[in-house]
Amino acid sequence: MSHSISLRGWRAALGLALISVGGAASAECPAYLNQDMQKLRSKETLNICKAYAGKPLLLVNTASHCGFTPQFKELQALHEKYKDQGLVLIGFASNDFHQEAKDEDEAAQICYVNYGVKFTMLAPSSVKGKDANPIFKELARQTTSPSWNFNKYLVKPDGTVVEHFGSLTSPDSKKFTKSIETLLADSKAK
């Protein structure tokens, strides 16, 4: 009899532990990031939760024919500088401001060849308004919708937007890099 009670107690404890682990995982990666998004010029998809749960994020809406397109070079430098510290940079190609390449091959050429981008780039999707992808809908809800290309959103591992920076903020500006370093320090402290 006491054996069956301890077996029942063990099962209950195991059930609570599994619920606790499941709750922690979902708390680390909110539903809005649990989306399958197609990678640029690829049949592969990326689910941010599955690939990067628990990591701080830098999410940027991009376009390949914009006056701010040279920011790809600075964003790549940030990626190189902070990737080993846990920062994940993801570019969201978009034609919402009518400055994206006409096809993904051209967009990929501009990103990967012209600017040497190695961070994840996603296929074009909407980033503003009612047609915005679920990730940018939530970014806009928490802060503001992008008003132009190359808006930058720093996101905690739990999905909370820490700070939004517009197009005019250069990725290598002191204010921006300080915000990244603060995000990384706060993410490691937890």
N, C-alpha and C positions, 0 to 999 in steps of 0.2 A: 504494500500500500504506500509506504513512504517513497518507494522507488518511482511509482507512477506520479506522485505529487511533485517530486523533484524533476521528473521528465516534463510534466506540464509546466512547471515553473521555468524550466530551461527553454521550452518552446515559446512561452510568453516573453521571456527576456530576449530571445532571438528575434521574435516578431517586433518588439519595441526597438531593438537595435537596427533592424532593417528599415523600419519606418523612419527612425532618426537619420540614418544615412541617406535615404531617399529624400527626406526633407532638406537636409544640408545641401545635397547636390542641386535640388531645384532652387534653393535660396541663392546659390552661387551663380546660377545661370537662369535668368528670367525667360518667360515664354517668348517675349518679343525677339530674343536672340536665337531662339530654337527654330530657325527657318533654314530650309535648304535653298541656297542661292547658287546660281550657276556662275562658275568662274569664267573670266574673260577668255574668249576664243578657245573654249574647252567644252567637252561634254560632262566634265566632272562638276559636282556640286560641292558646296561647303556648308556645313552646319556649324555655326560659331560655337554653339553649346558643346557639341561633340568634339570639336577640334581644339577649343580654347577655354573651356570652362575654368573659372578661377583665375583668369588672367586679366590684367588691365588692358583696355583697348584704346586705340586711336582710330576713329572712323572718319573718313574724308570722302565727300562727294567730288568727283573729278570730271573733267572733260578734256578731250585731246586737242581742241582748237580754241583755246581760251588764252587771254593775256596772262592768266595765272598758271598756265600749263607748265612753265619752267619750275614751279614748286615741286614737281615730281622729283627733281634732282635733290632738293633739300629734304623732301620726305624720305627718299631712299637713304640719305645720310643719317636721318633720325632712326630709321629702321636698323641700319648697321650699328649705330651707337647703342641703342636700347634693347635690341631683340634678346640679347643674352641676359638682360635684367628682367625679362618677362613681358615687355610691352609688345602687343600684337597690333600691327598697322594693317588696316584693310581699306582699299580704295573701292568706292562704288561709282563706276562709270555711269553717267547720266546725260541725257539729251534735253533735260528740262529747260535749259537755257539756250538751246539750239546751237551748241558748240561742240557736240560730240562728233566723232568721225561717222561717216555714213555706214560703215560696216565694222565688224569686230576685228577683222584682219588689220585694217588700217589703225584702229585704236590700239591693238596689241603692238604693232610696229612702233608707234609713237611712245608707248609706255616702256616696253621691254628693250627695244633697240635704241631709240633716240635718247631715252633718259635712264636706261639701265635699271629699271624697276625690278626688284626681286621680291617685294612684299606682295601679298595676295591682292589681286585685282578681280573684281566681280564684273560680270556682263552688265551691259546697260540696263538700268531700271529707273523708275521714277523715284525722286527723293523729296518731292514737295506736293502739297495739295491732296485731294481725295484719292489720287492714283499712286501716292507714295508707297513704296514697299513697307512692310510692317516694321522694319527696323527704323527707318527714317520717320515713320509716323510717331513712334514712341520718342525718338530723339526730339522731334518738334514739340510733343506734348510736354516733355520735361524742360525744354529750353525754348528753342525757336527753330522754325523751318529754315533751311538754307535760302538766303536771298540771292546767291550766285554760286558759281563753282568754287571748289576748294574751301568749303567750310570744314572746320575741324572740331570733332567732338571727343573729349577725353572721358572715358567711361570706366567706372570702378568695376571690379570683378562681379559685384552683385547686380550690375546693370544700371546703376545710378550714374547719370551724367554729372561729372564734376564741373566741367567748364566747356563752353562753346566759344570758338574763335572764328571770326569771319575770314573772308578771302584776303583782306588786306594784311592780316597777321602772317608774317613770314614764318615758315616752319623753323627757321634757325634763329628767330628772335629770342632775346633773353627771357622775356615774360613767358613765352610759350614753352621753352625748354625747362624753365623753373617749374611750371605747372606739371610737366611730364615727370620731372624728378620728384615732386611732391606726391603725385599719384603713385609712382613706383614705391616710394618710401612708405606711404600709408598702406599700400597693398601688401607689402612684406611684413608690416607690423601686425597684421591680422592672422 
